Amino acid sequence: MRKIEVFDTTLRDGEQSAGVNLHIHEKLEIAHQLARYGVDVIEAGFPASSRGDFESVQLIARQVRTCSIAGLARSTERDIDAVRDALREAASPRIHVFIATSPIHMKHKLNLTPDQTLETAVAAVKYAKRFCADVEWSAEDATRSDWDFLVRIITRVIDAGATVVNLPDTVGYTTPEEYGNLFRYIRERVPNIDRVKLSAHCHDDLGMAVINTLSAIQAGVSQVEVTVNGIGERAGNTSLEEVAVALAIRKDYFQAETGLNLEQTIRTSRLVSKLTGMVVPPNKAVVGANAFAHESGIHQDGVLKNPLTYEIIRPEMIGLTSNVMAIGKHSGRHALREKCKELGLQLEEQEFNRLFRAFKELTGKKKEVTDDDILALALESTNEAMASRYELEFLNVFYGQDSISTTTLGIRRPDGTVVREAATGNGSVEAIYNTIERILGEPVQLIDYRIQSTTGGQDALAEVYVKVQYHGVTSSGRGIDNDVLSASAKAFLDAINRAALKDRVEDKVAASAAPTV
């Protein structure tokens, strides 16, 4: 059975999803979970893009030791130096360099001839090879490139020291047959192709990212580049869990497998969804809420008699089991710590102390505390560790069906002072947000607002996700509370804190220069 290596780019390409702005500790939490999932390579970020990205790649390289850690770089010495420095403490580092190879990109974006592009790529790989044995090279927009030019440039970058060659479908343009044939063409005509791993990286603009990736596997690639839940720019990337489960279910057809621990699938999906604020569609394959739901009477009858009649994936395979109540109001610190270990949560002592206080407070309001509740509280506790942030001190809302909603609230500023203010609105949430805007003294544009519950029942925790624009930065935020309005206020403040933090980041790369490999 052929082994397919999993290169996860959730923390790089996935975080480029509009409005997603992960804090450094959230990135580390996801990286630890990806390592537990069993991915082979974590692309931790683009170190040259900002000081924040550099530090998150550096932290992940320092703490995640069981898989390779990669950083992305354009074909410049400055970018490669940034990756080198960020990965100094990595157990197994990889420098990932890229350059565009399609005629439209070379002419209009790079302003380079094909020969100049080739020499730039070779020089970048040679430079990266001075610092790292494992160098991946990517041909941005490979699927719209001239295939004979790809043969030329791939041959040269392999001679320069590349160990992995990636041919991305950067704009989601290709079809399964075309993509498979591209890899076959390269394998047949590049004389030194046996010295590298071939990798596939697809985007989902036409809804074919997963099937294109599977086609590349059939054509002989040994690495796939994917994201959890398929998140990413525009329509997203290839969904990690869909490719992994497809290979597991259809081993007979693909004759290939990953080394993933598939029982971590649901846990990984939910963690990324909560931290990014990107909801998983109910009908999404493998991890959607309806993936194992049956409404048709015929289907229900068949499943009751034998689940294999309509379920080709066993829920247990991906870690989908019913929540079991294991801790409650009489549980102590040791029991909660063991539950955190069971859930795969990595918490510093200060974060655990915040979680324990929140847990005890919740047990006084809620009859049953579920795993999802613990996960939500843990993520909220980690979020509270963000420095220089606005925090909700108190909230009072007056609402009547035939009256104007009025809010009075207090916010603790980053300098520790508490400001109190009041405002009105057409509804309770609008009144809350108008009051916060008045305290800030600056406009905040609400782009999206979404609410859901962690579990069923009237005492379920409310989770609110918002997307705002503040200081010209689009940012997402989340808030968790028993009270919907308090959760709404916390989510709004969280988005403002993240936007302000992103706005302060040093050495930001202009949006037009952001990589879309």
Secondary structure, DSSP 8 states (H G I E B T S, - for coil): -EE-EEEE-TTTTGGGSTT----HHHHHHHHHHHHHHT-SEEEEE-GGG-HHHHHHHHHHHHH--SSEEEEEEESSHHHHHHHHHHTTT-SSEEEEEEEE-SHHHIIIII---HHHHHHHHHHHHHHHHTT-S-EEEEEETGGGS-HHHHHHHHHHHHHHT-SEEEEEETTS---HHHHHHHHHHHHHH-TTGGGSEEEEEEB-TTS-HHHHHHHHHHTT-SEEEEBGGG--STT-B-BHHHHHHHHHHTHHHH-EE----GGGHHHHHHHHHHHH-----TT-TTTSTTTT---SHHHHHHHHH-GGGT-SS-GGGGT---------TT--HHHHHHHHHHHT----HHHHHHHHHHHHHHHTT-S---HHHHHHHHHHHHHTT-SS--EEEEEEEE--TTS-EEEEEEEE-TTS-EEEEEEEESSHHHHHHHHHHHHHTS--EEEEEEEEESSSSTT--EEEEEEEEETTEEEEEEEEESSHHHHHHHHHHHHHHHHHHHHH-SS---GGG----
